[in-house]
Every structure is written in C-alpha cells, then in structure tokens.
Amino acid sequence: MDGVLKFPEKFLWGTATSPTQVEGHVVNEWTDYLASDGGHCRTACNHYHRYEEDVDWMAQLGVNAYRMGIEWSRLQSAPFAPLNPKELDRYVHLLDCLKVKGITPMVVLHHFSNPPWITSAGGWLNPATIPAFVDYVTKLVSALRDRVWLWNTFNEPDTYASLTYLLGGFPPFHKWRFASYRKVIKHMAEAHVQASRVIRSEARGGNGAKAPEVGIAKNWTYFEAFQKFAVWDHLLALAAHYAFNHFVLDTFLGGRRCEASTYLGVNYYGRARLNHFQALVPTNGVSDERLNQLGIVCDDMFERHPSGFGPLLKKFQQRYRLPIYITEHGAASTNDDFRIRDLKQHLHELRGALDDGVDVRGFFYWSLLDNFEWQFGYSKKFGLLSVDFNDEKLPRKMTRVGEFYRSICAGRAEDSREVIPGLAAR
C-alpha cells in the first residue's frame, strides 16, 4: 500500500471516549465494580479534572471532531429533576474548549451507564425509564442546543443489553435472560424515537448553522462458522447474527422508525468465528498460541476482519439510505506496528466504500486515551495517547499510532485533496 487515498473535503476525522471509562469521580453502577485486573473506574484517566489538557492533546493530534459522552448520573439526582448547574457548566466549558480548537463534538447520551435511581428502579427493563430519559434529553438539548449539532442517543444498545442480561459481563450480571434482553432493546428503541423527536425539533447546532443530526451507534460483529461444513456452528452463527445484529437494527430502524434517525453510527471491530460452539477470540479465553495455529489474526480482544468492512458499509447504504459515521474503530494492542497496519487496512476499505457511493461522513478512532475497558479494566490498550496508570499523576504520552493518525489529520488540514499517507488508491 504505497501512494495516497483521497477523502471528502468536509470529512470528520475524530476520536472518542466515554464518561465512565475516562472521567473518574462517577456515581453509577460501575463505581464499586472491580474488573478482572483489579482496576476500578473511580479515578480512571481523571478526564473530569483534566479535560482542558486532553482537548489540547486533541489539537496536537489535529482531529476536527470528538465523540464524547455526557454522564446522566452527574446531571439528574432523581426522575424529572432539574439539571445540576455545576456539572452542566463543566460540560458547557468542555464544549467551548472544543470550539476554540475547531473540534466538532458528537454527544453520546447513553454509553453503558445509568443513574443509581434508574438502576434501583429496574433499569431499562422498567418502561418508566423511557420518559425519564426523554425528560433528561429534553433538558440537556435545551441547555446545549447552540453548541451541539451531532447527537448520538445510544452507544451499542446490543452490547449493553447482551452483557447485562445474556452474557453476565455488565451489572447486574444476569445470564441467558432472553426476554429481558429483547425488552431492553425495545425500550431503548422507543426512547431513541422519542428523544430524536426532541432533538430534531429543539436543537439548533450552533446558531442555526447546522441542522441537528441524530442516530445510534450500532456495534457490528460478523458471526461465522470456522469450518465450512460444521452445521451446528453455522446454525449458532445465524442465531447470533439474528439476535445481536438483525433484531437490534430492525427494532431501531425498521419501518417508520427509520425516520427517527438522520444517520447511522457504525462501531466496527471485526468478527467472531465459531468452532465447536466456541468463539475463537481472545476475550473468550482462546490463547494466542491456538489462534496463531488456526491462522486467526486478532488484537487483544477481537479477530480483525478488514475485508468485511467495506461490504458492510455498502450493505447499510443500500438497506437504510442513511448517511453513515464510523463512530468507533480501533485495535487493542501494545504493538503499535500492528495497530497502524490495522488502521491502514480499514481506511483502504473505507475509501473503497466511498468510491462505490456510500455516504460516509466521518471516522472516530477509539480511543483518545488508554482507559477503563469495563470488565477488563486497564489491561486493553486502545489509546492514541497512552496513560501510565502506575503513576498517580496519570501522564499522557503520544503513541506511534497517535503520530500516524496525526499524519492522517494533517493530510486533511493541509491538502484539499484529503490524502492519507501510506495507502494506495484502488
């Protein structure tokens, strides 16, 4: 891959975080949770106090967009309560810091965490959570409507619902409650429709300069059988695809519900191939030695599958006719060469999809910082910036992946042809 690739002039090159993973000082269902490495989120990256420094790091990276969450538990102490003015002012100042640096925010309203009073009332199994969430969104949009035009209601509702009620990885750690899983997805989809109506009618997006955009971020995983003639693995893969992909997208975007969204956010990391009912990925306990024997290329969490990225985007374009943002893509590894190669391969597929007419408007690399990766704690390294969690000062340092991504953003800034170094056009 030598040469360059061109991207659209107004393409958003961004990065992303979530509040529980980076801010610290949160009070939600994750506060007292201890991850598999013994880590907790009570301090995380201390982005809560150091967001100005982190915005300066974004400026050094040269990104022109930032996908950030706003923590619901900070802003409302009870259902339908007024927003906490101190916490709201902090988020307003963060947004103003981004504006000074020319960085467009995409605000995520729900990223795997809930206020304690939501959790104690049954969480997203309780239909009363829907109007409570819509009330929160209504108040927040009223406060931020001149500063934000890109809104993301739910990050990976499939991941949230499956890990809370099917796989037991997230609080409240239930397993195989399929009815609960389906109910959570349906309640979130209804909340999305109602919240989207509020956002599209109330948000102005910066003095009317931009019409508000709203969508979800759907995690997409390919599920396949590893062996061609393994019938039962094929059937399990089809069942997983239906439950985690088809059912979720149909619930959020099927029929008239599609009209609630102005774009589709896509989080893409790879695939899970099944062998004798076992997913061949590191997060399922499969050893590196075994994966290497089978010829499966993984980071520290997922099998990489760049060749599936472009076809997936074309499929979404044909089915939903919505603009697309790549709301997350990244690799977890301490091997920067691996991560850079992975990024190049996926950007090549992305450029091919654009050439085929897919309307992709932005790419958000996960993540800005090494952070608290939920049940895995601090053992998974996704950051464009590394964070030394053994030092109480939590120093940040640019990785070589960050330097490479900076060269991508510099190509956007310095050349109207939007070049990507080190990649060849097809």
N, C-alpha and C positions, 0 to 999 in steps of 0.2 A: 504494500500500500504506500506508494510514493506519489507525490503530487498534492492536489488540493481538492476540497469539496466546497461548493458554494451553498450558502443558506440565505433565506429571505432577509431583506434589509431590516425588517422590524421584528425579527425572531428574538424571543426572550431566552437568554442564557442565564439560568439561575441556579440556586442551591436551596436546601431545605432543612428544617429542623421540626421538632415538636416540643411543646412545653414540658411535659413530664420527663422527656429524655435529656433536656439541656438546661432548663431554668433552675431547678432545685427549689427548695422552700415551698413546695406544693402540699396541699392537704386534699388528697383524693384516695382512691382505693389502692394506689401504688405506694403511698407514703411509708408504710411499715413493711413492705414486701422485701424479702431478701432473695436476690437472684441466685442462680446456680454457682456463680463465682463468689458469692458472699456480698456482692455490691448492693447498694440501695440508691434511690433517686433523691435523697433528702438534700444533697448539695448538687449532684450531677456536675454540669460544667459551670455552674453559678452564672449562667447567662442572665439570670434575673437581675443581678447587680452589675454585670459586665457587658450588657448588650451594646453600649456605645463602642467599646473596644472591638466587639465582634462585627459591628457594622463597618468599622474601619478596616477590619480584615476582609470583609466582602468587597470593599472598594479596592483593596490591593489585588484581590482576585479578578476584579474587572467585571463582575456579574452585573447585569442590569435588572435582575429580578430576584425575589426572595420569597419562598413559600414558608410561612410561619403560622404557628397555631396561637390561638388566644385561649387561655385556660379558663373554662367556665367556672370552675370551683373558686377562682380568685374573685370573680365579679358578682356572684349572687350567693347570698348566705341562706336563702330559702326560696321556695317557689314564688315567682312573680315579684320578688323583692327588687328594689332599685339597685342599679349597678354601683359597686363600691367605687367612689370617686378617686381615691388614691390609686387603686390598681388600674382603673381606667386611664388615668393620667399617665401612668407609666407606659401603657401600650400606645397611647397617643404620641408620647415623646419618641418611642421607638419608631413609629411610622414617620414622624417628622425627621428623625435622623436618616432614615432610608431615603426620604425625598431629597434631602440636602445632597446625598451622594448619587442621585439619579437612579435609584433602585426601586423598581415597581413591586409592591407587595401583593402576594396572593395569600389571603387569610383563610385558614382552616378553622372551622368552628367545633369540630369534634374529632379528636385524634386519640382514641382508646382510653379516655379517662372521663370521669363524671364527678360532680359534686357529691360529698358524703350524703346529703339529703336525698339525692336521686338513688344512690346505691342502697340506702336503708329502706327505700320505698319499693324495691324490686327492680331497679334499673330499667333497662329497655324492654323488659317483659311487661312492665306496667304501662298501659296505654296513656296514663296521666302524664308520662314523661314527654309525650308529643307536644301538648300545649305548653308545658313548662319550657321546653327547648325553643319553641316558636316565640314565646314571650322574651326569652333571653336574646334570641336573634333580632327581634324587633327593636329592643332597646339598644343593642350593640350597633345595628345598622344606623339607627338614628344618630348615634354618637360619632360614627366613623364614616358616614356616607360621603363626605367630601374628600376623604383620604384614600379610600379603597374602591377599586372597581372590579377586582378579581376575587371572587368568593368561592370557597370550597366547603360545602356543608359537612360531608362525612369523608374521612380518610379510611379506605379499606373496610367498609362495613362487613365484608365477607370474613376478613381476618379477625376482626373484633368478635363477631358472633360465633365463629367456629372455635376460637381459642377460649372463649368464656364458657361455651355450652356443649362443645363436641370433643375437644382435644385436651381440655383441662390445663392450658398454659397460662391463662389470664384469670385474675379474680372474677368470679367466685370459684373458679377451678372445677366446674362441673364437666362431666363426660357423657357423651352419647345421648344427649337430650335433644333429639332431632326436632321435636315440636317446638322447643324453646328457641333453637337456632332459627327456625323459619319465622317464628313470631317476632324475634328481634329484627330480622331483615325487613319484615313487613312494616313494623313500627318505624324503623329508620327511614324507609322509603316514603311513608306518609309524612313524616317530619320534614324530609327533604322537599317534597312537593309544596308543603305549606310555607316553609322557610324561603324557598325560591320565589314564591309569590311576593313575599315581603321584600326581599332583596331587589327584585326587578322593578318593584313599584316605588321603593323608598330610596335606594342607593343612587347617588349621583356620580360617584367615582372621580372626584377632583374637579369641582366647579363646572360640572357638566361636560368636561372634555371627553370622557369615555362613558359609553353606556355600560351599565353593570353586566358582568358575566357571572354565571353560577353553574356549578356542576359538582359531581362527586369525584373521588379518586378511587378507581377500581383496580385492585391488585389482580393481575392475570398470571396464572401459573398453568403451563401445559402439563396435562396428566396423560402419560402414555405407558404402555407395557414395554418392558425392556426386551423381552423375547417375542419375536414375531408371532409365534403360534401358541403363546400362553393365554388360553381362552379366558381363564378366571382373572388374570391380571388385566386383560383388555376390558372385561366387564367392570372391574373395580375402577379402572381409569375413567370409563364412561360415567359411572356413578359419581365419582369425584368431580368430573367436569360439570355434570349437571348441577350438583349441589353448590359448588363454590364459584362457578362461572355463569352458566346459563340461568339458573334460578335467580341469582342476585341481579344480573343485568336486566332480566325480564321484569323483575319486581320494581326496579328503579326506572327503567327506560321503556318498558313495554307499553304499546298502545298510546293512549293520550298522555301517559306520564312522561313520555319523551319530551313533551312540550315544556316541561318544567325546567329543563336544563338547556343552557346555551352552549355548553361544551361538554366533552367527556375527558376526564383526567385518567391517565393510564400509569399505573405503577408496574414496572416490568423488571423481573429479576431472572427468570429462567423457567426451568421445568422440573418435574419430579417423575422419574421413570420407576415403574413398579416391577419387582422381581420376587415372585412367591409372596405377594401381598406386602412386601416391604418397599417403602420409598427409598430409593438409592440417593440419599442426600446426607451431608454431614450432620444436619440438625436432627436427623433420625438415628444418630449413633453409628452410622456406617463409617468405617475407618478410611483414612486416606489411602492406606495400602490396598484395601479392597476396591475402592473407587478407581485407583490407578490401574489395577489388574483388569477392570472392566472397561477401561478407556473412557471413563466419565470425567469431564473437566468441571471442577467445582471451585468456588471460593470457599470461605469457611462456613457457608450456610446452604447455598443452593447450587444446582447444576446450571452452568451457563449455557445459553441457547440463543446466541445472537441471530442465527439464521431464521428463527421463528419470529423475530421482532418486526421486520418489515411486512411479512404476510399478515400478521395480526393487525397492524395499523390499517392495512388495506381492507381487511375484513370489517373492522369497525367503521371505516368511512362508508363502505357500501351498505352496511346494515342500518346505521343510525343517522348518517348525514349530518353529523355534528363536527365542529372544529375539535381538535384534539390538543391537549397539553400532556407532555410526558412529565407527570407530577413527581415521579421518583424513578431513578435508576442509579445503581451504584454497585460496588463489589466490596465485600468484607474480606480483607486480607492485609497482612503486614508486608506482602510482596508488591511493591509499587509497580514493578515491570508488568506483573500480571494484571493489575488494575488498569494501567494505562492501555495495555493491549485490549482488554475487555471493552474499555470505553471507545477506543478506535473502531472496533468491530461493530459495536452497536450504533455508533454515529454513521458508519457506512450504510448500514441497513436503514437508518432513519432518512438519510439523504436519498436513498433509492425509493423509499415510500413517497417522499416529496416529489421526486421526478415522475412518479406514477399518479400524481394528482391528489395525494392525501393532504388534507389541510391541517398540518401540524404547526402550532404557533409558538411553542416553547419547550424547553428541556430543563428540568430541575434535577441537578445531581444530588443524590443522597449519600453523604450528608455534609453540611458545613463543618461539623465537629465530630470527632470521636465522641460517642455518648453512651447513655444508658440504654442498652438494647434489650429492654423488657426482661424476659425470663433468663436471658443470657448475661445480663449485667454489662460489664465493661470489657468483655473478652472479644467482642467483634469490632473490628476497626474499619469504619466506613468513611472517616473524615477526610475532607480536603485539607483540613487542619488537624494535626494530631494534638492530643491533650495528655499531659503527664498526670495521671490520677494518683501517682505516688507522691506527688509534690502538692502540699496544701495550697500553694498558690495557683495550681492548675494552669501552668503555662501553655500557651498555644504555639504551634510551630507549623509553618507551611510544609506540606509533604511534596514529593515529586509529582504526585497525582494533581495536587493543587497547582503546581507550576505549569503542568501540561494544560490543565483546564484554563488557567490564566492565559495561555497562548491562544486557546480557542476563543476566549472572550476578547482578547486583543485583536484577533482577526476580524471579529465583529465590529470592534470600535474603530479600527484603522483602515479598513478596506470595505468599500460599499459592495464589493462582490461577495462578502461574507465567507472568507476562506477558512478552512480547517487544516492546519499543518499536518503533514504526515499521512494523508489519506488520498487515495486516487479516486477520481470520478469513474462511474461505471461506463 
